[in-house]
């Protein structure tokens, strides 16, 4: 399988309401997350998360789709056009 490298930006309105859902989804896709940076903006009642990811387009699409279906969550992704071939372990 080939993987893509990229970044996912997540903006959360009213984080107290949905942060547990967002974190559960990110955790369930932890195998594609290479790095994570979260910035709470308490005075604006907004949270911003940046994820560096490496995964298949199916994995990335499933994760961003689930995140984007949460009310108050905006998700944008940017992926490299290059693919990384995984070594086979057969």
C-alpha positions in Angstrom: 0.0 0.0 0.0 1.2 3.5 -0.6 0.9 6.3 1.9 0.7 10.1 1.6 2.2 12.7 3.9 0.4 15.8 4.8 -1.1 18.1 7.3 -4.6 18.4 8.7 -5.9 21.6 10.2 -8.8 21.4 12.6 -10.7 24.4 14.0 -13.1 23.7 16.9 -15.8 26.2 17.9 -16.8 25.8 21.5 -14.2 23.1 22.3 -15.7 22.2 25.7 -18.7 20.7 23.9 -16.9 18.5 21.4 -13.3 18.1 22.5 -13.8 14.5 23.8 -15.3 13.4 20.4 -12.5 15.1 18.5 -9.8 13.5 20.7 -11.4 10.1 20.5 -11.4 10.2 16.7 -7.8 11.4 16.5 -6.7 8.7 19.0 -8.5 6.0 17.0 -6.4 7.1 14.0 -3.2 7.4 16.0 -1.4 5.1 13.7 -1.4 7.8 10.9 -0.6 10.7 13.2 3.1 11.6 13.2 2.8 14.8 15.1 0.2 16.9 16.8 0.1 20.5 18.0 -3.0 22.0 19.8 -3.5 25.6 20.7 -6.5 26.5 22.9 -7.8 30.1 22.4 -9.9 30.3 25.5 -10.7 34.0 25.2 -12.1 33.3 21.7 -13.7 30.0 22.7 -11.9 28.3 19.8 -9.4 25.4 19.7 -6.9 24.8 16.8 -5.2 21.5 16.2 -2.6 20.8 13.5 -1.8 17.1 12.7 1.1 15.9 10.6 -0.1 12.6 9.1 1.2 9.7 7.0 -1.4 7.3 5.8 -3.4 5.9 2.9 -5.9 8.2 1.2 -8.7 5.9 2.6 -7.4 6.3 6.2 -7.0 10.1 5.9 -10.4 10.5 4.2 -12.1 8.4 6.9 -10.5 10.4 9.7 -11.2 13.8 8.2 -14.8 12.8 7.3 -15.6 11.7 10.8 -14.0 14.9 12.3 -15.9 17.1 9.8 -19.2 15.5 10.7 -19.0 16.9 14.2 -21.0 20.1 14.6 -18.7 23.1 15.2 -15.6 21.4 13.7 -13.9 22.6 10.5 -11.3 20.4 8.9 -8.9 21.1 6.0 -6.2 18.9 4.7 -3.2 19.3 2.4 -1.4 16.2 1.1 1.8 15.7 -0.9 1.4 14.5 -4.4 4.1 11.9 -3.8 3.4 8.5 -2.4 5.5 6.5 0.0 5.6 2.8 -0.7 5.5 0.6 2.4 7.9 -2.3 2.6 6.1 -5.6 2.5 6.6 -8.0 5.4 5.6 -11.3 3.9 
